[in-house]
């Protein structure tokens, strides 16, 4: 039993560290074929879906760069956006409500070479290099001026593009209408880095495509070959831990693709020429706000494998914050609430561990007496358990049942943007980052030692020494964990100590 418990704990740690990295990010998708392969496959099977022509075989438009680049600034309650006449695209968006480590506003900016919302006939995005004329000037939106349009126009070589951006005073969302002439179809992209502020190894960083209800992530390593999607594409996005940008087409998408461009993963969508409308979002991953939009953007908030548990826990955390406006207090209340359903099971498990400890000498005798006869040994042990009403799995079961809840809550505390910059008390001024003085992780490690000392054990001396390493391992792991996660684990340990003390006290009375 004890070896099983030890194995369960070690496996839990391994899953905790590697959980978000080991989950598959995308189903295998057939890469876009080159022109010769596409023709050959078409001859063999007339039902095969034709692939996009290879860029090198496409007719290049007669496009030239002219005029001086001009920038237009748009400001509302939430952001300051800079748009450029070069490509009629977005250059960057400064988020007013969110600050970096130096207390400066966070800026979501596009790559200098390929700006967000760039369009083109192929992946070269030729129209990103041309100068559009602009109808409009700097815009400032407020309660008096709630919406405004900005129009970019380009016309040359029999091709015309008119882009109309519509901005709103209290909304991260931007509407875009493209009206094209002389183009049978075209691609539109977010560029390389728009929507990305900082990399965090604990969460995905880079492009995402929503296909039907499936969130498909990409990294540069995934994209040794271009991956193409022709049905069910809802939107494309670029994300980091707390922020993202997205293009949500309102019309039919002909194709979406993800590919590796000079070591950078990128995505784009292809639509028929004519009139196309889009919804653009660049800002924080605020789940409730994104769900209200009704475009499936809430799927950008990845609650992980246990999302069915994570979502109600997330809702409860925000509910408690509404009552007690401190996310540290909210985490403490949530930890207590989550533990309540497991109290009877934990009590039973702790009592079972105590009984198992009491019969340890008899177990050792049986193992020694029947060491050459494993079957007889197992039979005698089972009879001993039955006689003393001991369940050898009693100590493991409560912990195993808590693992899904733990991982769900772990994911909520890891990705919730609500914790970003949220203070708790004293030196903990941001629950989303590590404890700057490592005080809380050290206290947490100390509570683990106390918990182990109080918990009955039937382990041999070697196993007990191995278990004493666990508080040290956990302490070093949690040194760099967000303070919100450490707070949860610390409170959980304290509750375990209190519960174990009560069980031990009750067992002493029964034995007296």
Residue pairs with C-beta under 8 A, 6 or more apart in sequence:
1 356
1 392
1 393
1 395
1 396
1 458
2 457
2 458
2 459
2 463
3 463
4 393
4 396
5 395
5 396
5 399
6 459
6 463
6 466
6 467
8 396
8 399
8 400
9 399
9 470
12 399
12 403
12 406
13 473
13 474
13 477
15 403
15 407
16 407
16 410
16 477
17 477
19 304
19 305
19 407
20 202
20 203
20 204
20 304
20 411
23 304
23 305
25 204
25 216
25 217
25 218
25 219
25 222
26 216
26 217
26 218
26 222
26 227
27 214
27 216
29 227
29 228
29 229
30 227
30 228
31 225
31 226
31 227
31 228
32 51
32 52
32 225
32 226
32 227
32 228
32 257
33 41
33 51
34 54
35 53
35 54
35 57
38 50
38 51
41 48
42 48
42 50
49 230
51 228
52 228
52 255
52 257
52 270
53 122
55 122
55 123
55 124
58 121
58 122
60 121
60 126
61 121
61 126
61 157
61 159
62 156
62 157
63 126
63 127
63 129
63 130
63 156
63 157
64 130
64 156
65 129
65 130
65 131
66 130
66 131
67 85
67 131
67 133
68 131
69 84
69 85
69 86
69 131
70 84
70 85
70 131
70 134
71 82
71 83
71 84
71 85
71 91
72 82
72 83
72 84
72 85
72 134
72 136
72 137
72 138
72 139
72 150
73 80
73 81
73 82
73 83
73 138
73 139
74 80
74 81
74 82
74 83
74 138
74 139
74 140
74 141
74 148
74 150
74 165
74 167
75 81
75 139
75 140
75 141
76 140
76 141
76 142
76 167
76 168
76 169
76 170
76 171
77 96
77 141
77 142
77 169
77 170
78 95
78 96
78 97
78 170
78 171
78 172
78 283
79 93
79 94
79 95
79 96
79 172
79 282
79 283
80 93
80 94
80 96
81 90
81 92
81 93
81 94
81 167
81 174
82 90
82 91
82 92
82 93
83 89
83 90
83 91
83 150
83 152
83 165
84 90
84 91
84 115
85 131
85 132
85 133
85 134
85 152
86 115
86 128
86 129
86 130
86 131
86 132
87 115
87 117
87 118
87 119
87 125
87 127
87 128
87 129
87 130
87 132
88 117
88 127
88 132
88 152
88 153
88 154
88 161
88 163
89 110
89 115
89 116
89 117
89 118
89 128
90 110
90 115
90 116
90 117
90 194
90 280
90 282
91 109
91 110
91 115
92 107
92 108
92 109
92 110
93 107
93 108
93 109
93 282
93 283
94 105
94 106
94 107
94 108
95 105
95 106
95 107
95 108
95 243
95 283
95 284
96 105
97 284
98 105
98 106
98 242
98 243
98 284
98 420
98 421
99 105
99 106
99 421
100 106
100 197
106 197
106 243
107 197
108 194
108 195
108 196
108 197
108 243
108 245
108 282
108 283
109 193
109 194
110 116
110 190
110 191
110 192
110 193
110 194
111 191
111 192
111 193
111 194
111 264
114 125
114 128
114 189
114 191
114 192
115 128
115 191
116 189
116 190
116 191
116 194
116 245
116 282
117 163
117 176
117 188
117 189
117 190
117 247
117 280
118 125
118 127
118 128
118 188
118 189
118 191
119 125
119 127
119 128
119 161
119 178
119 186
119 187
119 188
119 189
120 126
120 127
120 128
120 186
120 187
121 183
121 186
121 187
122 187
123 187
123 259
123 261
123 268
125 187
125 189
127 154
127 161
127 186
130 154
130 156
131 154
132 152
132 153
132 154
132 161
132 163
133 152
133 153
133 154
134 150
134 151
134 152
135 150
135 151
135 152
135 153
136 148
136 149
136 150
136 151
139 145
139 148
139 150
139 167
141 147
141 148
141 167
141 168
141 169
142 169
143 169
145 169
146 168
146 169
146 170
147 166
147 167
147 168
147 169
148 166
148 167
149 164
149 165
149 166
149 167
150 164
150 165
150 167
151 162
151 163
151 164
151 165
152 161
152 162
152 163
152 165
153 160
153 161
153 162
153 163
154 160
154 161
155 161
157 182
158 182
159 180
159 181
159 182
159 183
160 180
160 181
160 182
161 178
161 179
161 180
161 181
161 183
162 178
162 179
162 180
163 176
163 177
163 178
163 179
164 176
164 177
164 179
165 174
165 175
165 176
166 174
166 175
166 176
166 177
167 174
168 174
172 281
172 282
172 283
172 284
172 289
173 279
173 280
173 281
173 293
174 279
174 280
174 281
174 282
175 277
175 278
175 279
175 280
176 277
176 278
176 279
176 280
177 275
177 276
177 277
177 278
178 188
178 275
178 276
178 277
178 278
179 274
179 275
180 186
180 273
180 274
180 275
180 276
181 273
182 273
183 273
184 272
184 273
185 254
185 270
185 271
185 272
185 273
186 270
186 271
186 273
187 268
187 269
187 270
188 247
188 268
188 269
188 271
188 278
189 266
189 267
189 268
189 269
190 207
190 236
190 237
190 238
190 245
190 246
190 247
190 266
190 267
191 238
191 266
192 238
192 261
192 264
192 266
193 238
193 264
194 238
194 245
194 282
195 237
195 238
195 239
195 240
195 243
195 244
195 245
195 246
195 282
196 205
196 206
196 238
196 239
196 240
196 243
196 244
197 240
197 242
197 243
198 240
198 241
199 205
199 240
200 240
200 241
202 241
202 414
203 240
203 241
203 302
203 414
203 415
204 217
204 219
204 239
204 302
205 219
205 239
205 240
205 241
206 217
206 218
206 219
206 220
206 238
206 239
206 265
207 217
207 218
207 236
207 237
207 238
207 239
207 258
207 265
207 266
207 267
208 215
208 216
208 217
208 218
208 236
208 237
208 238
208 239
208 244
208 267
208 300
209 216
209 218
209 229
209 233
209 235
209 236
209 237
209 256
209 258
209 267
210 216
210 233
210 234
210 235
210 236
210 237
210 296
210 299
210 300
211 229
211 231
211 232
211 233
211 234
211 256
212 232
212 234
213 296
213 299
215 299
215 300
215 302
218 227
218 258
218 265
218 267
219 265
220 260
220 263
220 264
220 265
222 258
222 265
223 258
223 259
223 260
223 265
224 260
226 257
226 258
226 259
227 257
227 258
227 259
228 255
228 256
228 257
229 255
229 256
229 257
230 254
230 255
230 256
233 249
233 253
233 255
233 256
233 269
234 248
234 295
234 296
235 246
235 247
235 248
235 249
235 295
235 296
235 297
236 246
236 247
236 256
236 267
236 268
236 269
237 244
237 245
237 246
237 247
237 267
237 300
238 244
238 245
238 246
238 267
239 285
239 300
241 415
242 284
242 285
242 415
242 417
242 420
243 282
243 283
243 284
243 285
243 417
244 281
244 282
244 283
244 285
244 300
245 280
245 281
245 282
245 283
246 280
246 281
246 282
246 297
246 300
247 269
247 278
247 279
247 280
248 278
248 279
248 280
248 281
248 295
248 296
248 297
249 269
249 271
249 276
249 277
249 278
250 276
250 277
250 278
250 279
251 271
251 272
251 276
251 277
252 271
252 272
253 269
253 270
253 271
254 270
254 271
254 272
255 269
255 270
256 267
256 268
256 269
256 270
257 267
257 268
257 270
258 265
258 266
258 267
259 265
259 266
260 266
279 293
279 295
281 290
281 293
281 297
284 417
285 300
285 301
285 415
285 417
286 417
287 298
287 301
287 314
288 318
290 297
290 298
290 300
290 301
291 297
291 298
301 415
302 411
302 415
303 310
303 311
303 314
303 408
303 411
303 412
303 415
304 310
304 407
304 408
304 411
305 407
306 404
306 405
306 407
306 408
306 411
307 408
307 411
309 404
309 405
309 408
310 408
310 409
310 411
310 412
313 334
313 338
313 405
313 408
313 409
313 412
314 412
314 416
316 334
316 337
317 327
317 330
317 331
317 334
317 412
317 416
317 418
318 330
318 418
320 329
320 330
320 333
320 334
321 327
321 330
321 418
324 330
324 333
326 422
326 423
326 424
326 425
327 418
327 419
327 422
327 424
327 431
327 484
328 422
328 423
328 424
328 425
328 428
328 431
328 484
328 487
329 424
331 413
331 431
331 484
331 487
331 488
331 491
332 487
332 491
334 409
334 488
335 409
335 488
335 491
335 492
335 495
336 491
336 495
338 405
338 409
339 492
339 495
342 398
342 401
342 402
343 499
345 397
345 398
345 401
346 398
346 496
346 499
347 499
347 503
348 394
348 398
349 394
349 395
349 396
349 397
349 398
349 399
350 395
350 455
350 456
350 499
350 500
350 503
351 394
351 503
351 507
352 390
352 391
352 394
352 395
353 394
353 395
353 455
353 456
353 457
353 458
354 456
354 503
354 504
354 507
355 388
355 389
355 390
356 390
356 392
356 394
356 395
356 456
356 458
357 456
357 457
357 458
358 388
359 384
359 388
359 390
359 458
360 458
362 384
363 381
363 384
363 458
366 377
366 380
366 381
366 384
367 377
367 381
369 377
369 380
370 376
370 377
370 380
371 377
384 390
385 391
385 392
391 397
409 488
410 485
410 488
413 419
413 482
413 484
413 485
413 488
414 482
414 485
419 431
419 432
419 482
419 484
420 430
420 432
421 430
421 432
422 430
422 431
422 432
422 484
423 429
423 430
423 431
424 431
424 483
424 487
427 435
427 436
427 437
427 439
428 435
428 440
428 483
428 487
430 483
431 482
431 483
431 484
431 487
432 482
432 483
432 484
433 482
433 483
434 479
434 480
434 481
434 482
434 483
435 441
435 479
435 483
435 486
438 479
440 483
440 486
440 487
440 490
441 475
441 478
441 479
441 481
441 486
442 475
443 490
444 474
444 475
444 478
444 486
444 489
444 490
444 493
445 471
445 472
445 474
445 475
445 478
446 471
447 490
447 493
447 494
447 497
448 470
448 471
448 474
448 475
448 493
449 468
449 471
450 497
451 493
451 496
451 497
451 500
452 467
452 468
452 470
452 471
454 497
454 500
454 501
454 504
455 500
456 504
457 464
457 467
459 467
474 489
478 485
478 486
478 489
